[in-house]
């Protein structure tokens, strides 16, 4: 699935909200600890991780590409 952004980057916390994995930004802190998340094949647990176009994010078994 493609996630289109209109800025230079978004944070992982914003990404989780956009993709409906969380409903509020406050949940991001817990979500990154509880959900298996990888960015470009590497495990990630920082909600402030910057995601740029062409990054591949996997949450559980769902794959997303930032565009």
Secondary structure, DSSP 8 states (H G I E B T S, - for coil): -EE--SSSEEEHHHHHHHTTS-SSGGGHHHHHHHS-EEETTEE---TT-EEETT-EEEETTEEEEE-
